[in-house]
Amino acid sequence: MDELSKMRQEYDAGILDEQLMPGDPLETFTEWMYEAVAFGIKEPNAMTVATATAGGRPSARVVLLKEVSREGFVFFTNYLSRKGRELTSNPYAAVVFDWHDMARQVRVEGRVERLPPEASDAYFDERPGNAKIGAWASPQSQIIKDRAEIERIREETAQRFENTKVHRPPHWGGFLIRPSVMEFWQGRPDRLHDRVVYYKTEEGWSKHRLAP
């Protein structure tokens, strides 16, 4: 595909002045998330989560952010999935939010821990019924024969819970990413982008401008 090398997009959607940014990157992130919602970004809470095995082999996928607080970023998954197993053996992750139509990205790095069971229970109880069934039915990341197999498992699971409350599977729940690095990227003309990074220190957060 020779045309890939010819693709160019000039960015001129705004500027990023580190002197005007809050001292806490989670405040900045919250502001940017509100702006992404107001802009009309489709699923602005979609984030690429990169994990690695204990031996350092990486993998990445897109999941949905379900909560952000002073503690960090929360998402939910099957603990027996590839990302769940990797986060159990190597509890660190890197995250990217790509709001391309706004010429913005946010990068996050940090240590990951499981949410307390009661927090996962509370979120699971809010999920639609079909999603609850799906959490039980899917042996996530495992090889299956074909689509018919997962449809069969889903139907059997639905029948199992037909007259019973669907409680949270023990292998399903939330992860909290506690950020130690957060970078905010704003596209600028001539590839001279604005990049501001925050590093977590014992005293709080330090803020710096990076070369594009």
C-alpha positions as CSV (number, residue, x, y, z in Angstrom):
1,M,0.0,0.0,0.0
2,D,2.2,2.8,-1.3
3,E,-0.4,5.4,-0.4
4,L,0.2,4.9,3.3
5,S,3.5,6.8,3.1
6,K,1.7,9.7,1.4
7,M,-0.9,10.1,4.1
8,R,-0.6,13.4,5.9
9,Q,-2.8,15.2,8.4
10,E,-1.9,18.7,9.7
11,Y,-3.0,19.3,13.3
12,D,-4.2,22.8,14.3
13,A,-6.9,22.2,16.8
14,G,-5.4,24.0,19.8
15,I,-2.4,24.5,22.1
16,L,-1.2,23.1,25.4
17,D,0.4,25.4,27.9
18,E,1.9,23.6,30.8
19,Q,1.9,26.8,32.9
20,L,-2.0,26.9,32.8
21,M,-2.5,23.2,33.5
22,P,-3.6,22.0,37.0
23,G,-1.0,20.4,39.3
24,D,-2.9,17.2,39.4
25,P,-3.1,15.3,36.1
26,L,-6.3,13.6,37.1
27,E,-7.9,17.1,37.1
28,T,-6.6,17.7,33.6
29,F,-7.8,14.3,32.5
30,T,-11.3,15.0,33.8
31,E,-11.4,18.3,32.0
32,W,-10.3,16.6,28.8
33,M,-12.9,13.9,29.2
34,Y,-15.7,16.4,29.6
35,E,-14.5,18.2,26.5
36,A,-14.3,15.0,24.5
37,V,-17.9,14.2,25.5
38,A,-19.0,17.7,24.5
39,F,-17.1,17.5,21.2
40,G,-19.1,14.3,20.3
41,I,-16.2,11.8,20.3
42,K,-17.8,8.3,19.9
43,E,-17.0,6.3,23.1
44,P,-14.5,8.7,24.5
45,N,-13.9,6.2,27.4
46,A,-12.4,3.7,25.0
47,M,-8.8,3.1,25.9
48,T,-6.0,0.9,24.6
49,V,-4.6,-1.1,27.5
50,A,-1.2,-2.7,27.1
51,T,-0.1,-5.5,29.4
52,A,2.9,-7.8,29.4
53,T,3.7,-11.3,30.6
54,A,6.1,-11.9,33.5
55,G,8.7,-12.4,30.8
56,G,8.0,-9.0,29.2
57,R,6.1,-10.0,26.1
58,P,3.5,-7.3,25.4
59,S,-0.1,-7.4,24.2
60,A,-2.7,-4.6,23.8
61,R,-6.5,-4.3,23.3
62,V,-9.2,-1.7,23.6
63,V,-11.5,-1.7,26.7
64,L,-13.8,0.8,28.2
65,L,-13.0,3.0,31.1
66,K,-15.8,2.8,33.7
67,E,-14.6,5.1,36.5
68,V,-12.0,7.7,37.1
69,S,-11.2,9.1,40.5
70,R,-8.3,10.4,42.7
71,E,-7.2,6.8,42.9
72,G,-7.0,6.2,39.2
73,F,-8.7,4.4,36.3
74,V,-11.1,1.5,36.6
75,F,-12.1,-1.1,34.0
76,F,-13.7,-4.6,34.2
77,T,-12.8,-7.9,32.6
78,N,-12.6,-11.6,33.0
79,Y,-9.7,-12.3,35.3
80,L,-8.9,-15.5,33.4
81,S,-8.6,-13.6,30.0
82,R,-5.1,-12.9,28.6
83,K,-5.0,-9.4,30.0
84,G,-6.4,-10.7,33.4
85,R,-3.7,-13.3,33.6
86,E,-0.9,-11.0,32.6
87,L,-2.0,-8.3,35.1
88,T,-2.0,-11.0,37.8
89,S,1.6,-12.1,37.0
90,N,2.9,-8.6,36.1
91,P,0.7,-5.9,37.7
92,Y,1.7,-2.9,35.5
93,A,-0.1,-1.5,32.5
94,A,0.1,1.3,29.9
95,V,-3.0,3.0,28.6
96,V,-3.7,5.3,25.6
97,F,-6.8,7.4,25.0
98,D,-6.9,8.5,21.3
99,W,-9.3,11.4,20.6
100,H,-8.1,11.8,17.1
101,D,-10.8,14.2,15.9
102,M,-9.6,16.6,18.6
103,A,-5.9,15.9,17.8
104,R,-5.5,14.7,21.4
105,Q,-4.0,11.7,23.2
106,V,-3.6,10.8,26.8
107,R,-1.0,8.3,27.9
108,V,-1.1,6.6,31.4
109,E,1.4,4.2,33.0
110,G,1.0,2.7,36.4
111,R,0.6,-0.2,38.8
112,V,-2.6,-2.3,38.7
113,E,-4.6,-3.9,41.4
114,R,-7.9,-5.8,41.6
115,L,-10.9,-3.9,43.0
116,P,-12.4,-5.2,46.2
117,P,-15.0,-7.8,45.5
118,E,-17.8,-5.6,46.8
119,A,-16.9,-2.9,44.3
120,S,-17.0,-5.4,41.4
121,D,-20.3,-6.7,42.8
122,A,-21.8,-3.2,42.8
123,Y,-20.8,-2.6,39.1
124,F,-21.9,-6.0,38.0
125,D,-25.4,-5.5,39.5
126,E,-25.8,-2.4,37.3
127,R,-25.0,-4.3,34.0
128,P,-27.8,-5.3,31.6
129,G,-29.1,-8.8,32.0
130,N,-27.6,-10.1,28.7
131,A,-24.2,-8.7,29.6
132,K,-24.3,-10.6,33.0
133,I,-25.1,-13.8,31.1
134,G,-22.2,-13.1,28.7
135,A,-19.8,-12.7,31.6
136,W,-20.6,-16.3,32.8
137,A,-20.9,-17.8,29.3
138,S,-17.6,-16.6,27.7
139,P,-14.4,-18.5,28.4
140,Q,-12.6,-15.3,27.3
141,S,-9.3,-15.7,25.4
142,Q,-9.7,-19.5,25.1
143,I,-9.8,-21.2,21.8
144,I,-13.4,-22.4,20.8
145,K,-14.5,-24.5,17.9
146,D,-16.8,-22.0,16.2
147,R,-19.5,-19.4,16.8
148,A,-22.1,-22.1,17.5
149,E,-20.2,-23.3,20.5
150,I,-20.3,-19.9,22.3
151,E,-24.0,-19.5,21.3
152,R,-24.7,-22.9,22.8
153,I,-22.9,-22.0,26.0
154,R,-24.8,-18.7,26.2
155,E,-28.1,-20.4,25.8
156,E,-27.3,-23.0,28.5
157,T,-26.2,-20.2,30.8
158,A,-29.3,-18.2,30.2
159,Q,-31.5,-21.3,31.1
160,R,-29.4,-21.9,34.2
161,F,-30.2,-18.4,35.5
162,E,-33.7,-18.2,34.1
163,N,-35.4,-17.9,37.5
164,T,-32.4,-16.8,39.6
165,K,-30.5,-13.6,40.1
166,V,-27.3,-13.5,38.0
167,H,-24.6,-12.8,40.5
168,R,-21.0,-11.9,39.6
169,P,-18.8,-14.7,38.4
170,P,-15.8,-15.2,40.8
171,H,-13.5,-14.9,37.7
172,W,-14.8,-11.5,36.6
173,G,-14.2,-8.1,38.2
174,G,-12.5,-4.8,38.1
175,F,-8.9,-3.6,37.9
176,L,-7.7,-0.2,39.2
177,I,-4.7,1.4,37.4
178,R,-2.9,3.7,39.8
179,P,-1.1,6.2,37.6
180,S,2.6,7.0,38.1
181,V,3.0,8.7,34.7
182,M,0.4,10.7,32.7
183,E,1.2,12.4,29.4
184,F,-1.1,14.8,27.5
185,W,-0.5,15.3,23.8
186,Q,-2.0,18.0,21.6
187,G,-1.3,17.9,17.9
188,R,0.3,21.0,16.4
189,P,1.4,22.1,12.9
190,D,4.6,20.8,11.3
191,R,4.7,17.9,13.7
192,L,5.9,20.2,16.5
193,H,3.2,18.8,18.9
194,D,2.7,19.9,22.5
195,R,3.5,17.2,25.1
196,V,3.1,17.7,28.8
197,V,4.0,14.9,31.2
198,Y,3.3,14.4,34.9
199,Y,5.5,12.1,37.1
200,K,4.3,10.9,40.5
201,T,6.8,11.6,43.3
202,E,6.7,11.2,47.0
203,E,5.8,14.9,47.3
204,G,3.0,14.7,44.7
205,W,3.1,15.3,41.0
206,S,5.9,17.0,39.0
207,K,5.0,18.5,35.6
208,H,7.3,18.9,32.5
209,R,7.2,19.7,28.8
210,L,8.5,17.1,26.4
211,A,10.0,17.6,23.0
212,P,7.6,16.5,20.3
